Amino acid sequence: MGGAFVAISDDANAAWWNPAGLARNPGVDITGTTVISNRNACLGDNLLALKMNFETELNPFLWVAGIGVVSLVALEGAKYLSDQGVLKKNWGRSTEKVDQTESPAEKVKEGGTEKTVAVGQKIKEKAAQVTEQALSSTASTAKEVARHTSVNVYWGPWAYPYYYRDYHRPTYWDERPAEEEYSPQGKAQFAGGLSWLTDNNSVQDQKTNYYTLTLATGYEERVALGSNLNFYDIKIPSVNLKGYGAGIDLGLLLRPVDQLAFGAVAKEILTTDIHFENGTNLTYRMSINCGLAVTPIDELTVAADIQNIFRQSGKPQTNHYGAEFRPFPGLALRAGLNDGSKTAGASIMINQVILDYAYLGGNFNRTQIAGLTWRL
């Protein structure tokens, strides 16, 4: 959809676009994507993501109070890390900055030779510890969910026999019914996710591993908040230099009516910087992205995003437009403009598996991407 996904974000890929979207569509998803041909210059060849979202009845005042308490704890934690010189704000700073999809190899190779890897090593060790604990707890929960999962075949209006409908674990094709058992009305959503983006890019001279822990919550799927904790493990193969760092993203989704949605995300709003073994320190550029999505009819969604809206780090803003057409349940067709480059794609759902395909033209070198999602 041309990258116009900030206001639509609603699946296991939400961490990259808008972490608040993880709080939509309760259920457990495991997603993997890979470039199958004509890769482009952007980093990010393969992605593996886990989404876990459950829904429960909750008084709205209790939900708001809970958000307040969690926000206060997070704020105090951020202040403590800032006092320790670990976590820093990412606006108004004059440090060397690069985009997450760009390779910093040349800038790193221009750096000094002093070994200053201690901070980065601590970040790496902490990332490994958090990831191990999260995987252990989510794996046991996923197994329990899978044990209670049963196949429910939906014979749609066109007798499409493969579409899997379960309103307890809805997809973006589903309009949730008004019955209390299935409706999100009066209910809060709580979600967590793990993402691993990896790329061994010889052309860009970078071996990349990004690890992301996502937490999100929503109320009635009308408002949602989310946050990413990103860990970066980067290697420059030509000079055998490693770098480690971390960053935080914040996201918001508003859906006042079913036909209209607003989204905003602040990527890398807080950061530790990336510390390389030769003394080079780099920072990923902060980006404020906003999006609007309109669904004039049930089968069609039109979206538009403005990314880097405040032109952070002297970089221009980019415009993204996209549309998704769902002719019948289980099939979605997409097209878009990614800052002038044409894109297209499709999804088909076969029982509990969703198959995705995307084509990125223009500046993206006719890259083709395939994805698979398993809904437990």
Beta strands, then each sheet from edge to edge (+ up, - down):
strand 1: 27-37
strand 2: 46-57
strand 3: 88-89
strand 4: 97-98
strand 5: 187-201
strand 6: 206-219
strand 7: 223-236
strand 8: 241-257
strand 9: 260-271
strand 10: 274-276
strand 11: 281-284
strand 12: 287-297
strand 13: 300-307
strand 14: 318-328
strand 15: 331-338
strand 16: 341-350
strand 17: 353-360
strand 18: 367-375
sheet 1: 3+ 9- 8+ 7- 6+ 5- 2+ 1- 18+ 17- 16+ 15- 14+ 13- 12+
sheet 2: 3+ 9- 8+ 10- 11+ 4+
end
